[in-house]
Amino acid sequence: MHLNRSKYEVLALKDFFADPNIKDAIQAYLDSNSEIERVKFDGSFLDNKNLDNYLDLINKTKKIGADQKEALISEFFPDVNFLDYQKQLKRDETLIIQTVVDVDYSIYFYSLMITDEDYVISRWNLYDFIMPFIGEDEWIDLINPKENLVLVWLKYIEAIKENYFNEKNYKDIGKSLSELHLYEMKEFIENRNKLIFINDFNSVFSPDLLFYEDGFLAEQFEISQYISLFDFLNRNKDPLSYKNYFGFAAQEFNPVFKVDSLKNTTNEIERSSKFFKNKINYINQEFSKEILNRPQYQDSVLHFATHNIQVENNIFGDVPALLTGNIANKEYLDIFNISNLKLDNSFILLAACNTTQIMKNDLDAFSGLVKSFKLAGAEQVFATRWEIETLSSEKFIVSYLGKIADGIEANAALALTKREFIKDKELNHPIFWGAFTLIN
């Protein structure tokens, strides 16, 4: 085990003990240059021996009673059953759990990395990290600390877009984010090829776009993301095979929605469906709420090629929705319609712009279309982080679904398709492949 604890956090230990001798011992640690030795996982998160090593004051900490030590562990290192996570991991996988919290008016980034044999915890002072990226008219958010990291990610994504059109530098901010998210991680991932991320800022977090060694992380690792630890612990160890395909495409939309027509959606659906033996396509007027309420979509691929918009809800304000092909009735599928569908073990592909967008004032990592499809029973949701270009996205999606139809696991298929684009001289810019993500 390897613990990286800032001196600010260790200082907080002083207030935990009433004994002045213990306070002096902790202060002595603060003034020292001690390091924690790495030890192999033995089933306990932090035993008394490790605690003594942590404080680097073996003689003095012997004065701490067993109850005090147990309370200390409980207070600063919550009970995490690593064995449950490790049992779920294969030899070639690393689980990475990351979050942002505020402690005494400062903001910290925590990263917990777990393999089938070991784990490591690290921590950064996020305040120091984000300051170079905060503009004069912006401020640090202490009420919702994760929003500070979300802000930096949004700036990275905008820099990528601007780089394509105006050659703006995006690599500096990308390298900074990579240093943060991959800190102390090399030995945990260098001999593995699958990285599993779980965090509470998933709506913008795009691990494929992190830099690793001489390229993007997506070039060397198969990357997957889960909405929660619960979803990870209950994942299917054997990948699902999808034999049935349902395509939903809309080209023209009621003027009230003020969106452009999508001429190529039908072509995208028809090209994708050819990979599957069992297929049904619902085009334009055939694509409706009524059709989706039929009990026929379990264990199937559902491919939506349409617009993602915001519609008004009397209780929740503006909420995400997909436009159907029913122009006359101004019809759409909002997140509440979607969550009531019966889509058990389905694979959802959302070929629309910015489909990971979340609802305001919802604290979940995903609270929009992705969450609604998961509530409806979807096993996996393919979504987009930003606006997608029509022709290149069609090429990407058709290639990706071809791999799914061939039985390639969905996360592996995404990694292969992104590498195809990265190797293509005309489509290797991340604006063409970076928006696509898969939520498990």
C-alpha positions as CSV (number, residue, x, y, z in Angstrom):
1,M,0.0,0.0,0.0
2,H,1.2,3.5,-0.7
3,L,-0.4,6.5,0.9
4,N,0.3,10.0,-0.3
5,R,-1.1,12.4,2.3
6,S,-0.6,16.2,2.2
7,K,0.7,17.9,5.3
8,Y,-2.5,19.9,5.5
9,E,-4.4,16.6,6.0
10,V,-1.9,15.3,8.5
11,L,-2.2,18.5,10.4
12,A,-5.9,17.8,10.8
13,L,-4.9,14.7,12.8
14,K,-3.8,17.0,15.7
15,D,-7.3,18.0,16.5
16,F,-8.4,14.3,16.6
17,F,-6.3,13.6,19.8
18,A,-6.6,15.3,23.1
19,D,-3.3,14.0,24.3
20,P,-0.7,16.8,23.8
21,N,2.1,14.2,23.4
22,I,0.3,12.8,20.4
23,K,-0.1,16.3,19.0
24,D,3.6,16.9,19.4
25,A,4.3,13.6,17.6
26,I,2.1,14.6,14.7
27,Q,3.9,18.0,14.5
28,A,7.2,16.2,14.5
29,Y,6.0,14.2,11.4
30,L,5.0,17.5,9.7
31,D,8.5,18.8,10.2
32,S,10.1,15.5,9.0
33,N,10.9,14.3,5.5
34,S,9.6,10.8,6.1
35,E,8.2,8.6,3.4
36,I,5.8,5.6,3.6
37,E,7.1,2.3,2.4
38,R,5.0,0.4,-0.1
39,V,3.6,-2.8,1.3
40,K,1.6,-5.6,-0.5
41,F,-2.1,-5.8,0.1
42,D,-2.8,-8.2,2.9
43,G,-6.6,-7.8,3.4
44,S,-6.6,-4.8,5.7
45,F,-6.7,-1.1,4.6
46,L,-4.5,0.3,7.3
47,D,-3.3,-1.8,10.2
48,N,-1.5,-0.6,13.3
49,K,1.9,-1.2,11.8
50,N,1.1,0.9,8.8
51,L,-0.2,3.6,11.0
52,D,3.0,3.7,12.9
53,N,4.9,3.9,9.6
54,Y,2.6,6.6,8.4
55,L,3.3,8.9,11.4
56,D,7.0,7.8,11.3
57,L,7.1,8.0,15.1
58,I,6.9,4.4,16.2
59,N,7.9,4.9,19.9
60,K,5.5,7.7,20.5
61,T,2.5,6.2,18.7
62,K,2.7,3.2,20.9
63,K,1.1,5.4,23.5
64,I,-2.1,5.5,21.3
65,G,-4.6,3.0,22.5
66,A,-6.2,0.4,20.2
67,D,-9.5,2.2,20.4
68,Q,-7.9,5.5,19.4
69,K,-6.1,3.8,16.5
70,E,-9.3,2.1,15.3
71,A,-11.2,5.5,15.5
72,L,-8.4,7.2,13.6
73,I,-8.6,4.7,10.8
74,S,-12.3,5.0,10.7
75,E,-12.2,8.8,10.6
76,F,-9.5,9.3,7.9
77,F,-9.6,6.1,6.0
78,P,-13.2,4.9,5.6
79,D,-14.0,1.2,5.5
80,V,-13.6,0.1,1.8
81,N,-13.9,-3.5,1.0
82,F,-11.1,-3.8,-1.5
83,L,-11.6,-7.6,-1.8
84,D,-15.0,-7.0,-3.4
85,Y,-13.4,-4.9,-6.1
86,Q,-10.4,-7.1,-6.5
87,K,-12.5,-10.2,-7.1
88,Q,-14.2,-8.3,-10.0
89,L,-10.9,-7.5,-11.7
90,K,-9.0,-9.5,-14.2
91,R,-5.3,-9.7,-14.5
92,D,-5.2,-7.1,-17.3
93,E,-7.5,-4.5,-15.6
94,T,-7.0,-1.5,-13.3
95,L,-9.9,0.1,-11.5
96,I,-9.5,3.9,-11.0
97,I,-11.9,5.7,-8.6
98,Q,-11.5,9.5,-8.5
99,T,-13.4,12.3,-6.7
100,V,-13.1,15.9,-5.6
101,V,-13.8,17.0,-2.1
102,D,-13.4,20.2,0.0
103,V,-11.5,20.0,3.3
104,D,-11.1,23.1,5.5
105,Y,-11.7,25.6,2.7
106,S,-9.4,23.9,0.3
107,I,-10.1,21.4,-2.5
108,Y,-8.5,18.1,-3.0
109,F,-8.5,15.5,-5.8
110,Y,-8.4,11.9,-4.6
111,S,-7.5,8.9,-6.7
112,L,-7.8,5.3,-5.7
113,M,-6.3,2.7,-8.0
114,I,-6.9,-1.0,-7.6
115,T,-5.6,-4.1,-9.4
116,D,-6.3,-7.8,-8.6
117,E,-3.2,-7.8,-6.3
118,D,-2.7,-4.3,-4.8
119,Y,-4.0,-0.7,-4.5
120,V,-2.7,2.8,-4.1
121,I,-4.2,6.1,-2.9
122,S,-3.0,9.5,-3.9
123,R,-4.2,13.1,-3.3
124,W,-3.6,16.5,-4.9
125,N,-4.3,20.0,-3.7
126,L,-6.7,20.9,-6.6
127,Y,-6.7,24.5,-5.7
128,D,-3.0,24.9,-6.8
129,F,-3.8,22.8,-9.9
130,I,-6.8,24.8,-11.2
131,M,-5.5,28.4,-10.4
132,P,-3.6,28.7,-13.8
133,F,-6.9,28.0,-15.6
134,I,-9.2,30.3,-13.7
135,G,-9.9,33.6,-15.6
136,E,-10.3,37.0,-14.0
137,D,-14.1,36.8,-14.2
138,E,-14.2,33.3,-12.7
139,W,-14.0,32.0,-9.1
140,I,-13.3,28.9,-7.1
141,D,-16.4,27.0,-6.2
142,L,-16.2,25.7,-2.6
143,I,-19.8,24.7,-2.4
144,N,-19.6,22.3,-5.3
145,P,-15.9,21.5,-5.5
146,K,-16.1,19.1,-8.4
147,E,-17.3,21.9,-10.6
148,N,-13.8,23.4,-10.6
149,L,-12.4,20.3,-12.3
150,V,-15.4,20.2,-14.7
151,L,-14.5,23.8,-15.6
152,V,-11.0,22.8,-16.6
153,W,-12.2,19.9,-18.6
154,L,-14.7,22.1,-20.5
155,K,-11.8,24.4,-21.3
156,Y,-9.7,21.5,-22.6
157,I,-12.6,20.4,-24.8
158,E,-13.0,23.9,-26.2
159,A,-9.3,24.2,-26.8
160,I,-9.5,20.9,-28.8
161,K,-12.3,22.4,-31.0
162,E,-10.5,25.7,-31.4
163,N,-7.3,23.9,-32.3
164,Y,-8.9,22.3,-35.3
165,F,-10.4,25.6,-36.6
166,N,-7.8,28.1,-35.4
167,E,-4.8,26.0,-34.4
168,K,-5.1,27.0,-30.7
169,N,-2.7,25.1,-28.4
170,Y,-4.7,22.4,-26.4
171,K,-1.8,20.2,-25.4
172,D,-0.6,22.3,-22.4
173,I,-4.0,22.0,-20.6
174,G,-4.3,18.3,-21.7
175,K,-0.9,17.5,-20.2
176,S,-1.8,19.2,-16.9
177,L,-5.0,17.1,-16.7
178,S,-3.1,14.0,-17.6
179,E,-0.6,14.7,-14.8
180,L,-3.5,15.0,-12.4
181,H,-5.5,12.0,-13.4
182,L,-2.6,9.6,-14.0
183,Y,-0.5,10.7,-11.0
184,E,1.5,7.8,-9.5
185,M,-0.3,5.4,-11.9
186,K,2.4,4.1,-14.2
187,E,3.3,1.0,-12.2
188,F,-0.4,0.1,-11.9
189,I,-1.2,0.3,-15.6
190,E,2.1,-0.4,-17.5
191,N,1.5,-4.2,-17.7
192,R,-2.2,-4.0,-18.2
193,N,-4.3,-3.0,-21.1
194,K,-7.7,-2.2,-19.7
195,L,-8.5,0.9,-17.5
196,I,-11.8,1.2,-15.7
197,F,-12.8,4.7,-14.5
198,I,-15.4,5.7,-11.9
199,N,-15.9,9.3,-10.8
200,D,-18.5,11.9,-10.0
201,F,-17.7,14.3,-12.9
202,N,-18.4,11.9,-15.7
203,S,-20.4,14.3,-17.8
204,V,-17.2,15.9,-19.2
205,F,-14.5,13.5,-18.1
206,S,-12.9,12.0,-21.3
207,P,-10.0,9.7,-20.3
208,D,-9.3,8.8,-23.9
209,L,-8.0,12.4,-24.3
210,L,-5.4,12.2,-21.6
211,F,-1.8,12.0,-22.7
212,Y,0.3,8.9,-21.8
213,E,3.9,8.6,-22.9
214,D,4.0,9.6,-26.6
215,G,0.3,9.7,-27.5
216,F,-3.2,9.6,-26.2
217,L,-4.3,7.2,-23.5
218,A,-6.8,5.7,-26.0
219,E,-3.9,4.6,-28.2
220,Q,-2.5,2.2,-25.6
221,F,-5.4,1.2,-23.4
222,E,-9.0,0.0,-23.7
223,I,-10.9,2.4,-21.5
224,S,-14.3,1.9,-19.9
225,Q,-16.4,4.1,-17.6
226,Y,-19.1,3.1,-15.1
227,I,-21.7,5.4,-13.6
228,S,-21.2,4.0,-10.1
229,L,-19.4,1.4,-8.0
230,F,-22.7,-0.5,-7.8
231,D,-22.7,-0.8,-11.6
232,F,-19.1,-2.0,-11.6
233,L,-19.7,-4.6,-8.9
234,N,-22.7,-5.9,-10.8
235,R,-21.2,-5.9,-14.3
236,N,-21.6,-8.9,-16.6
237,K,-18.3,-10.7,-16.6
238,D,-19.2,-12.3,-19.9
239,P,-19.8,-9.6,-22.6
240,L,-23.3,-9.6,-23.9
241,S,-23.9,-10.5,-27.6
242,Y,-26.4,-8.4,-29.5
243,K,-28.1,-10.1,-32.4
244,N,-31.1,-7.8,-32.9
245,Y,-30.9,-4.2,-34.3
246,F,-33.5,-1.4,-34.2
247,G,-32.7,1.8,-35.9
248,F,-34.5,5.1,-35.3
249,A,-33.9,8.0,-37.6
250,A,-35.5,11.5,-38.1
251,Q,-34.5,13.9,-40.9
252,E,-37.0,16.7,-40.7
253,F,-38.3,18.4,-37.5
254,N,-41.2,20.7,-36.6
255,P,-40.2,24.4,-36.9
256,V,-41.1,25.0,-33.3
257,F,-37.9,23.2,-32.2
258,K,-35.7,25.5,-34.3
259,V,-33.2,22.8,-35.4
260,D,-31.6,22.0,-38.7
261,S,-32.6,19.0,-40.8
262,L,-30.4,15.9,-40.7
263,K,-30.2,14.5,-44.2
264,N,-27.8,11.7,-43.5
265,T,-29.5,10.0,-40.5
266,T,-31.4,7.5,-42.8
267,N,-28.2,6.6,-44.6
268,E,-26.4,6.0,-41.2
269,I,-29.2,3.8,-40.0
270,E,-29.4,1.8,-43.2
271,R,-25.7,1.2,-43.4
272,S,-25.4,0.2,-39.8
273,S,-28.4,-2.2,-39.9
274,K,-26.8,-4.3,-42.7
275,F,-24.4,-5.8,-40.2
276,F,-27.2,-7.5,-38.3
277,K,-29.3,-10.5,-39.4
278,N,-32.3,-9.4,-37.4
279,K,-33.1,-5.8,-38.0
280,I,-36.0,-3.3,-38.1
281,N,-35.6,0.4,-39.0
282,Y,-38.1,3.1,-38.1
283,I,-37.6,6.1,-40.3
284,N,-39.1,9.6,-39.9
285,Q,-42.9,9.2,-39.2
286,E,-42.3,5.5,-38.2
287,F,-40.1,6.7,-35.3
288,S,-42.5,7.6,-32.5
289,K,-43.2,7.2,-28.8
290,E,-45.7,4.5,-29.5
291,I,-43.2,2.4,-31.3
292,L,-40.7,2.6,-28.4
293,N,-43.3,1.4,-25.9
294,R,-43.5,-2.0,-27.5
295,P,-41.9,-4.9,-25.5
296,Q,-39.4,-6.0,-28.1
297,Y,-36.2,-4.3,-27.4
298,Q,-34.6,-6.4,-24.7
299,D,-31.1,-7.7,-25.5
300,S,-30.9,-5.6,-28.6
301,V,-29.0,-2.7,-30.2
302,L,-31.1,0.5,-30.3
303,H,-29.5,3.1,-32.6
304,F,-30.9,6.7,-32.4
305,A,-30.0,9.2,-35.1
306,T,-31.7,12.5,-34.3
307,H,-31.4,15.7,-32.4
308,N,-30.8,16.1,-28.7
309,I,-32.6,19.2,-27.3
310,Q,-33.7,20.8,-24.1
311,V,-37.5,20.8,-23.4
312,E,-39.4,22.5,-20.7
313,N,-40.8,20.5,-17.7
314,N,-43.1,22.0,-15.2
315,I,-41.3,20.6,-12.2
316,F,-37.6,20.3,-13.2
317,G,-37.3,23.1,-15.7
318,D,-35.4,22.3,-18.9
319,V,-34.6,18.6,-19.4
320,P,-32.8,16.7,-22.2
321,A,-35.0,15.0,-24.9
322,L,-34.6,13.2,-28.2
323,L,-36.7,14.4,-31.1
324,T,-38.8,11.7,-32.9
325,G,-39.8,11.7,-36.5
326,N,-43.4,12.7,-35.8
327,I,-43.3,16.3,-37.1
328,A,-47.0,17.1,-37.0
329,N,-47.4,16.4,-33.3
330,K,-44.1,18.1,-32.2
331,E,-43.2,14.9,-30.5
332,Y,-40.1,14.1,-28.4
333,L,-38.8,11.6,-25.9
334,D,-37.7,13.4,-22.7
335,I,-35.8,11.7,-19.9
336,F,-39.0,10.7,-18.1
337,N,-40.5,9.0,-21.1
338,I,-37.2,7.2,-21.7
339,S,-36.8,6.0,-18.1
340,N,-40.2,4.2,-18.3
341,L,-39.3,2.1,-21.3
342,K,-38.5,-1.6,-21.1
343,L,-34.9,-1.9,-22.4
344,D,-33.4,-4.7,-20.2
345,N,-29.8,-5.7,-21.3
346,S,-30.0,-3.4,-24.3
347,F,-27.2,-1.5,-26.0
348,I,-28.1,2.1,-26.7
349,L,-26.3,4.2,-29.3
350,L,-27.1,7.9,-29.2
351,A,-25.9,9.5,-32.5
352,A,-26.8,13.0,-31.5
353,C,-24.8,16.0,-30.2
354,N,-23.7,16.3,-26.5
355,T,-25.8,13.4,-25.2
356,T,-23.9,13.2,-21.9
357,Q,-25.3,16.6,-21.0
358,I,-26.6,16.6,-17.4
359,M,-29.6,18.4,-15.7
360,K,-28.8,21.5,-13.7
361,N,-29.0,21.0,-9.9
362,D,-28.6,17.2,-10.2
363,L,-25.6,16.0,-8.2
364,D,-25.4,12.6,-10.1
365,A,-22.4,12.1,-12.4
366,F,-25.0,11.4,-15.1
367,S,-28.5,12.8,-14.8
368,G,-29.7,13.3,-18.4
369,L,-30.2,10.9,-21.3
370,V,-27.6,8.4,-20.2
371,K,-29.1,8.0,-16.7
372,S,-32.6,7.6,-18.1
373,F,-31.6,4.8,-20.5
374,K,-29.8,3.1,-17.6
375,L,-32.9,3.3,-15.5
376,A,-34.9,1.8,-18.4
377,G,-32.5,-1.3,-18.1
378,A,-29.8,-0.5,-20.7
379,E,-26.6,-2.4,-20.2
380,Q,-24.4,0.1,-22.0
381,V,-24.9,3.5,-23.5
382,F,-22.8,5.0,-26.3
383,A,-23.0,8.8,-26.1
384,T,-21.3,12.0,-27.2
385,R,-19.4,14.6,-25.1
386,W,-19.9,17.5,-27.6
387,E,-21.3,18.5,-31.0
388,I,-20.4,15.9,-33.6
389,E,-19.6,16.5,-37.3
390,T,-22.1,14.6,-39.5
391,L,-20.1,12.7,-42.1
392,S,-17.2,11.7,-39.9
393,S,-19.5,10.6,-37.1
394,E,-21.5,8.4,-39.5
395,K,-18.2,6.8,-40.6
396,F,-17.2,6.2,-37.0
397,I,-20.6,4.8,-35.9
398,V,-20.9,2.5,-38.9
399,S,-17.4,1.1,-38.3
400,Y,-18.1,0.7,-34.6
401,L,-21.4,-1.1,-35.0
402,G,-19.8,-3.4,-37.5
403,K,-17.5,-4.6,-34.8
404,I,-20.4,-5.0,-32.3
405,A,-22.2,-7.2,-34.9
406,D,-19.1,-9.3,-35.2
407,G,-19.2,-10.1,-31.5
408,I,-16.4,-7.8,-30.3
409,E,-17.0,-6.5,-26.8
410,A,-18.3,-2.9,-26.8
411,N,-15.4,-1.3,-25.0
412,A,-12.9,-3.1,-27.1
413,A,-14.8,-2.1,-30.2
414,L,-14.7,1.5,-29.2
415,A,-10.9,1.4,-28.6
416,L,-10.3,-0.2,-32.0
417,T,-12.5,2.3,-33.8
418,K,-10.7,5.3,-32.2
419,R,-7.3,3.8,-33.1
420,E,-8.5,3.5,-36.7
421,F,-9.3,7.2,-36.7
422,I,-6.0,8.2,-35.0
423,K,-4.1,6.4,-37.8
424,D,-6.2,8.1,-40.5
425,K,-4.3,11.2,-41.7
426,E,-7.6,13.0,-42.5
427,L,-9.5,12.0,-39.3
428,N,-6.8,11.7,-36.6
429,H,-7.6,15.0,-34.9
430,P,-9.4,14.4,-31.6
431,I,-12.4,16.5,-32.8
432,F,-13.4,13.5,-35.0
433,W,-13.1,10.7,-32.4
434,G,-12.8,12.3,-28.9
435,A,-16.5,13.0,-28.3
436,F,-17.5,9.4,-28.4
437,T,-17.8,7.5,-25.0
438,L,-19.3,4.3,-23.7
439,I,-21.0,4.3,-20.3
440,N,-21.4,0.9,-18.6
